Amino acid sequence: MAAGDVTVLVVDDEPYIREVCARALERAGHAVALAEDGKGARREMARTTFAAAILDINLPDTDGLQLLQEVRRHNPDAVVVLITGFATLETAMEAVRLGAYEYVRKPFGAVDLVRIIERGLESQRLKGRNDELLRELQAANEDLLAGQAQMRERVRVATEDLTAFVDLGRRLSETSELPETLRSIAQAGLQVTRARAAAVYQAQDDPPALRGIATIGIAERDVVGIELPRDVGLLGLVAAERSDRIENDVLSGSIADDEHLSFLGVQSVLASPLTWGDTVYGVLALFDQQDGGFAPQSLDLVRVLSAQAARVVAAMRETPEEEPLPRDEDGFVDLAELL
């Protein structure tokens, strides 16, 4: 600590000792508070916090060792120097045990006493800086560990997403049945979003409606063949507005007031329109994200699946001879087309 930054408490019942200590400390640039006994010392401690204290062990109204403990409670980092005219080994050991920085016998040189105080203050300053650096190091280490954990999580998620698309490509290469193809796309949706269930609804024009045609994780009787209005309800609005929707609040009107979603008992929904060209062919809906809610980051992957599902639904609705899904020479679906 720089000179002038600290106040030193001097407690001694001898006026001459107090005066000598005060002059020497003030010349060194420190502020000084003086007390002749324990009562005066406590009064001074009530007024300010001392960075250092010089205490006589033998005071009229208290024991210097007791006062040492009170000063340390007042400021645990205080540099405390005990002075006495009757030094004993036992007293010195007890002083050190209680946290005294130094133990000085009378008579002593005022300059030496100031050096002891300043050495103790510098030691405390370095300790404080070391503690600060340690906290900074711990914080940096925690940030590093958190960053590593986030990176591992990103790698895990990216690996799961890639696995989902590879699995989808393999399943699509193994079947030419359009309903089974649609279920494979819905299954990939579960993998990339960690949803509990999925359903695909086909758009119908006469009358305008969404008709359930495939489901995973929900009983088919509750989705397949069910018709929903095209312009009301969360799924109907997704088709009508050609926009993705995420709803993670089961108490919101989007879910609570939707008769179909309430019937299914879903807690959260991610829905994406099945758009191909200028036509909306239906809606892909994913229900009940297992980690608490669907994230916006999932939409890009779901849009890829929705685009592929749109082609399948279009083929189911319009032309059985619709152009097949693109495949490479080995029969696998081209992942470049999916991604």
Helices and strands as residue ranges (DSSP letters): E 7-11, H 15-27, E 31-35, H 38-47, E 52-56, H 64-74, E 79-84, H 89-97, E 102-105, H 110-173, H 178-193, E 195-205, E 208-216, G 220-222, E 227-229, H 233-241, E 245-247, H 253-256, H 259-264, E 269-276, E 279-289, G 296-298, H 299-317, H 335-338
